[in-house]
Structures are given as C-alpha cells and as structure tokens.
Amino acid sequence: MPTDTQFATDWLEERYRFDVAARNPKVEAACLQYFAQHPMVSIIDIGAGTGANFIYLSEKFPQSQQWALVELNPNLLKRARERLKIWAAAKGYTVRENGQRLDFQRSGQHIHIQLLQGSLLELPRLLQPGQYQLVTASAVFDLLSKQMLSDLIQTFHHNRLALLTTLNYESMAYLPGDAEDKRWIELYEAHMQREQDFGRALGPGCSDFLENGYAQLPTAQTLRAPSRWQIEPADTSMHGHMLQFLEKSLLEMTSMGHSGKGLDAWLQRKKTQLQAQQLRLSVVHSDFFTAPVYEG
Ligand SMILES: C[S@@+](CC[C@H](N)C(=O)[O-])C[C@H]1O[C@@H](n2cnc3c(N)ncnc32)[C@H](O)[C@@H]1O
C-alpha cells in the first residue's frame, strides 16, 4: 500500500474537518455506549497516520484510556507525536514523554499512548490476550485486500476486540453532475482496486465485505451507517486535493491502456468550475461498529 505521497501529512490534516463532520453519530454512540460502564478503555488504532482518530475519539470517552497507535510510515508517526503533544497541552493535560510513550493527565483522567511503528498486518504478533478492548481504524480498510481484511476480522474476533471503523469509501458524486462523471468516477474506483504488490484493494467494496465477514461470526451487535463528506464550492483546497487524486489515478489508468478520450476536457471543466466556486462534491463513506458477544 502507498504510504508516502498520497497520504502525506498535509492531506491528512486537510481532510480532518471533513471526517469530523462526516462521522456517523449513531455508530459512534453505539461504541461509546458499549464502553460506558468501563472505568478504563484500551484501544488500538491501526493505520493511525498523524493521530487524527485519537484526537477525535479520545475526547469522546470520559474515562481513562490506554492507546496504541500503529502506523507503517515513521514520518507520519513522528508528526502524530508532535500533534498529540500540542493537542494535549492545548486541552490542559499535563504531558509526559518516555521513549515511544506519551502520558497525558488531567483531573483524574489518565491517557497513556504507545506509538508503534509497524504494519497492521503484524497485529496478531502485537496483541497480548486481553490487552485491548477496542480496535479503531479510520480511512484504512478500503486500502486493504480481501485477504488482509479477512485475516484482520479473524484476529479481532480471536482477541475479542470490539471494532469501530470509520470513513470507508463507498461512492462519490459531483454536483452539478456532468454526463461524463460516471465514466471517470468508475475508472477512479477501478484504480483503487487495481492490481498492486499486495493484491487488489477493496476500495468501494470494503464495507460490504466487512459486514458479510462479521455476519458469519457471533456478535453482540453490528451497526453500519453512512458517513458523508460534503465538499462545498468554497472548500477550494479540498476540491483541489480531490481533483489531483482523480487526475493522477486516471492518468495512471490511461497509461495502463484504458481509453483517455475526453479526460482532459472533463478535468478542465471541473477545474473551471472549481475556480468559479461552482463545484460541490459528495463522497459517501460508511462507519461500522461491532461488539463481541462475550461482553456488553
Ligand atoms: C488515509 S490514511 C488514514 C490515517 C488516519 N487513520 C486518519 O484518519 O487520518 C491511511 C493510513 O494507513 C497507513 N497504512 C497503510 N498501510 C498500512 C499498514 N500495512 N500498516 C500500518 N499502517 C498502514 C498509511 O500510512 C496511512 O497513514
């Protein structure tokens, strides 16, 4: 999976407010409710990037917390460390650092964080029985292959982990629409699912695969619901990022033999609309919570 260019720090920080606005409140409430009686919650966040999921979720849990942030890209993890320290100080926590650990403390609430550089594929090795109660992953699972996600589901199940996964890509639509949108968006989605060294990423098929995977297992509850980015005409920087992703991916597909007839004109129409602040984009994702049958 690419971990450098596409997911660079500025992109992850750009998308943060869209992710926050998109998160599905019912899915989130189900997760918080499940842990409401726990005096302490232990969470492992996989594909942590620059720590966005921690920053968003840690405030939602009123209790003390223990976190592990697993991220493959050491540069993103380094940025996460700095970002978390700044966040904690701004929120009035006392901040202590010890190697790859951060400890935040504020009026009886303790948050311990371990920063782990490594692959989420090594999770079975990283997990001690009973060490964590919840696994979280935001904007990660659509990057995985069927085999990877299927193995992870088994690992989560085996370790009796509840799962909260958010912002899994499903579809996108421009407004105003263009007769050519369908064709290029389909090719963009085909690019997400192209053959890569690890196989094909699930892309838009991720949430169905996840839901079907858990349907085979005994669970106390599962809940899937949409989380939608609404990118408004004035959100020019976010639109710019999206158009860059589209352009790069579509050009890669045309270089692999797909017809590029009409692509330049389509991209130019979008750029003109962007400059005139006439472009709206809705990107549909889904959020998913499941809890093991053993507790709750
Ligand atoms: C779209 S980003 C999301 C980051 C973060 N969860 C957020 O919401 O901002 C996907 C992240 O998954 C990480 N990633 C990709 N493959 C990984 C792997 N095998 N193990 C751990 N992290 C991985 C990437 O480096 C990237 O930081």
The ligand as a Gaussian input file, in Angstrom:
#p B3LYP/6-31G(d) Opt

LIG

0 1
 C       -5.925000       7.509000       4.646000
 S       -4.737000       7.319000       5.871000
 C       -5.704000       7.494000       7.357000
 C       -4.884000       7.926000       8.535000
 C       -5.662000       8.184000       9.816000
 N       -6.324000       6.979000      10.285000
 C       -6.646000       9.319000       9.634000
 O       -7.848000       9.091000       9.806000
 O       -6.200000      10.442000       9.341000
 C       -4.296000       5.609000       5.862000
 C       -3.123000       5.317000       6.771000
 O       -2.872000       3.906000       6.803000
 C       -1.456000       3.740000       6.862000
 N       -1.135000       2.378000       6.441000
 C       -1.244000       1.849000       5.203000
 N       -0.879000       0.563000       5.214000
 C       -0.527000       0.264000       6.483000
 C       -0.062000      -0.917000       7.140000
 N        0.142000      -2.054000       6.466000
 N        0.192000      -0.871000       8.457000
 C        0.008000       0.272000       9.161000
 N       -0.431000       1.424000       8.587000
 C       -0.691000       1.416000       7.278000
 C       -0.931000       4.798000       5.923000
 O        0.438000       5.035000       6.106000
 C       -1.820000       5.973000       6.318000
 O       -1.283000       6.683000       7.388000

